[in-house]
Amino acid sequence: MLNIIKIGLFVNKRSHRTLQNVLPNLMTTISKNYESNPMVIEKIWAEILTNQVAPKTRIVSFKEGILLIQITNPTLYSVLCAQKKVLLAKLQKALSKENIKDLVFRVGA
């Protein structure tokens, strides 16, 4: 008989899957899900920023752990660059450190 673990894995009682064996595959799956579903990242990004700042930014892409964010003006670019470490830490905490490795800001309309 199979048991269902909360993270959605099926484990046969006779097999002994350890967390060490399962975790790398799970993290890869999660990473692929984020890359294929940017709405999750966009939602968390909007929650991290204030209501005044969030509409002035737009996530352009997320590839290989790098989140590219377009910003409407140079002043906001300076502010976000100064807060880059804090923003990155908040995203990593919310999404997992293995997924987001860096933030890249670009000024544009």
C-alpha positions in Angstrom: 0.0 0.0 0.0 1.2 3.5 -0.8 1.3 6.4 1.7 1.0 10.0 0.5 3.4 12.5 2.1 2.3 16.1 2.2 4.7 17.2 -0.4 3.0 14.9 -2.9 5.5 12.1 -3.1 4.4 8.5 -3.1 6.6 6.2 -0.9 6.2 2.4 -0.8 6.5 1.1 2.7 9.1 -1.4 1.6 11.4 1.2 -0.1 13.4 3.5 2.1 13.6 6.9 0.4 15.5 9.3 2.5 15.2 13.1 2.4 18.7 13.2 1.1 17.6 11.2 -2.0 14.3 13.0 -2.6 15.2 16.6 -1.9 17.4 17.3 -5.0 14.7 16.0 -7.3 12.1 18.0 -5.5 14.2 21.2 -5.7 14.7 20.7 -9.4 11.0 20.3 -9.9 10.2 23.4 -7.9 12.8 25.4 -9.8 11.3 24.3 -13.2 7.8 25.2 -11.9 8.9 28.7 -11.0 10.6 29.2 -14.4 7.4 28.0 -16.2 5.0 29.9 -13.9 6.4 33.4 -13.3 3.1 34.5 -11.8 4.2 33.1 -8.5 7.4 35.2 -8.5 5.5 38.3 -9.7 3.0 37.9 -6.8 5.7 37.6 -4.2 7.7 40.5 -5.8 4.6 42.7 -5.5 4.1 41.7 -1.9 7.7 42.6 -1.0 7.5 46.1 -2.6 5.3 48.9 -1.5 2.1 49.8 -3.4 3.8 52.9 -4.8 6.9 51.1 -6.1 5.4 47.8 -7.4 3.5 49.3 -10.3 6.7 51.0 -11.5 8.5 47.6 -11.9 7.9 44.7 -14.2 9.5 41.2 -14.1 10.9 40.6 -17.6 12.4 37.2 -17.2 13.6 34.5 -14.8 16.3 32.2 -16.3 19.0 30.2 -14.6 18.2 31.8 -11.2 18.5 35.4 -12.4 15.5 37.6 -12.1 15.5 40.5 -14.6 13.3 43.4 -13.6 12.5 46.4 -15.7 12.1 49.8 -13.9 10.4 52.9 -15.1 13.0 55.5 -14.0 16.6 56.0 -13.0 15.8 57.3 -9.5 13.9 54.1 -8.7 16.8 52.1 -10.2 19.2 53.7 -7.7 16.8 53.0 -4.8 16.3 49.4 -5.7 20.1 48.8 -6.4 20.8 50.1 -2.9 18.2 47.7 -1.5 19.2 44.8 -3.7 20.6 42.5 -0.9 17.6 43.0 1.2 15.2 42.4 -1.7 17.1 39.3 -2.8 17.1 37.9 0.8 13.3 38.4 1.0 12.7 36.7 -2.3 15.1 33.8 -1.4 13.3 33.3 1.9 9.9 33.3 0.2 10.9 31.1 -2.7 14.0 29.1 -1.7 17.6 30.1 -2.0 18.3 27.6 -4.8 15.8 29.3 -7.1 16.8 33.0 -7.2 20.5 33.7 -7.2 20.6 37.3 -8.4 18.5 40.4 -9.3 19.2 42.4 -12.4 17.6 45.8 -12.8 17.1 47.6 -16.1 15.7 51.0 -16.8 13.2 51.2 -19.6 9.6 52.0 -20.4 
